[in-house]
Amino acid sequence: MTNQPTTPPVSGKSRTWFWLVTPLLLSLAGAGIYFHNGEAAPEQKTEKGGKGRRFFQEDDAPAVVAVETARSGDFPVYLNALGTVTALKTVTVKPRVDGELVKVHFSEGQLVKAGDLLAEIDPRPFQVQLQQVQGQLQRDQALLKNAELDQSRYQTLLEQDSIAAQQTVTQESVVKQYRGSVEMDQALVDNAKLQLNYAKLTAPISGRVGLRQVDQGNIVRASDANGLVIITQLQPISVVFTLPEDQLPEVAKRYRQGQDIGIEAYDRSGKTKLAAGKLIALDNQIDPATGTIKLKAEFDNREQTLFANQFVNVRMHLDTLHNVTQIPAAALQHDAQGTFVYVVDSENVAHLRRIEPGPGNDEKIAVPNALTAGEALIVNGSDRVKDGAKVDVAERDGQTVAAQPNANPPDSEAGKRRRRG
């Protein structure tokens, strides 16, 4: 019988080492692949960058900044405030007599002129009253005329010594009595005519009528609180606003000199101009609780864009600075010592310069001195800028600037450059 060679059985100990070593080798291989790809990752990310951006800036690289150029020109000085539109005249039209409202001659929201007929109250009771007092007047006038004729006859007879003097004196008193009655009757007639005239309600001022408070057919009384309608004068119209007391001296100076101080009214958002007018009055005292003073401006309101009790943003044109240097508001920086800006020279070196800013608005600041037109000021990226340090200008006056070839030297270890995408 031939003996076959047999394979020695694999021991359990060998299998255990196999399953322990294999995962370890796979882990080492994966780590090598990871680190190998990681070296190229920054370069790949740089190549995918968007236009106009700089990535992976090294700590010792120049700060990437945006600059804008200071310019010279006329700069209008405005003071901003919050105001409320106030009508110069507001009248509640009320009846002066009691009666039925028989006619309404206006439409709600209509523009009316002073003297226009608005409504009528039933005039018949007042016409009857007028006729009554007119009849009484005519009767007393006739009695007066008869008494005056008797007095004349008595006077003639007295001169002839035909009657007693006492009778003449008595007749004279009767005449005076009738004259008093006639005057009283005439006053009653005038009053009746006045009441009849009050039956017609007319507009006391020119303006726009509001919503009707009473409908036709209702009984109205002089004691009614709401009245018939409210008329508000819209042309012209005023705006009352407040300013801090520290801004008062300059305003008061120009107001006393008789200079026209222009006022512009804007809507609640401050974007849409509603009307233009001028300052007409200053209050005579400062509110101690708020430290502000009230001012009043008047607007012709020809476009009828202003309404009573409307909230508006007010801009007061106080002055105009001529040929003054203007810089972007974003260029201003602040620290414990005051206000400063970073000025970039032709070699792209940033210099810190202290300034005293003048009046400004949301976009521009006037700087009377310390800066000249044409100088470049950093408006973005100043957080990494240091005085006297070189900067990398990526944007100038809103336009992208091409990267300089040697603006950022290569890193000795990684051999990478900061790229502009």
ABEGO torsion letter per residue (X at the ends): XBBBBBBBBBBAAAAAAAAAAAAAAAAAAAAAAAAAAAAAAAAAAAAABBBGBBBGBBAABBBBBBBBBBBBEBBBBBBBBBBBBBBABBBBBBBABBEBBABBABBBGBBBBBGBBABBBBAAAAAAAAAAAAAAAAAAAAAAAAAAAAAAAAAAAAAAGABBAAAAAAAAAAAAAAAAAAAAAAAAAAAAAAAAAAABBBBABBEBBBBBABBBGBBBBAABAAEABBBBBAOBBBBBBBBBAAAAAAAAAAAAAGBBBBBBBBBAAGABBABBBBBABBBABBBAAAGBBBBBBBBAGAAGABBBGBBBBBBBBABBBBGBBBBBAAABBBBAAEBBBBBBBAAGBBBBBBBBBBBBBAABBBBABGBBBGBBBBABGAAABBBGBBBBBABBGGBBBBBBAAABBBBAAAGBBBBBX
